[in-house]
Amino acid sequence: MNSRKRQQGSSLIEVLVAVLITATGVIGAAALQLNSVKYNQTAGHRSTAVFLANDINDRMRANRDGATAGSYDRAMQATLPNGDSIADTDIQEWVNEIRRRLPSGDGSVARNNNTFTVTIQWSEARLADSRLQDNDNPNNLESFVFVTEL
């Protein structure tokens, strides 16, 4: 009977410590899951950019004469061509697909002789941590650059 009186308050403290440890673990697991979703979406955007860069590369290879003549040259945020040539149609479809698949997406093609640099750019601002904002990149623009020769 004497041993029961000594242990009356210790079980409540043990329960509180166990609840604190469990709550910390649950919060950590939730943060881990949130970051997992965030990085998974970023990886998805990057995979889409790779696919779209290969898409325009294949289109240029199919129309090599037009590509080497400069028909596929396009600056970032330039207006879409309104012609109905193969190159104009390819650029229209390509840029529209970028805009549809990537947030604030855009693309450019730069030519230097037979070397082409394809750049695809999109915004990751929705996923950015406001404490880690890059002052040089306020829109948190990500880009994928692909260099190839025809």
Secondary structure, 3 states (H helix, E strand, C coil): CHHHHHCCCHHHHHHHHHHHHHHHHHHHHHHHHHHHHHHHHHHHHHHHHHHHHHHHHHHHHHCHHHHHCCCCCECCCCCCCCCCCHHHHHHHHHHHHHHHHCCCCEEEEEEECCEEEEEEEEECHHHCCHHHCCCCCCCCEEEEEEEEEC
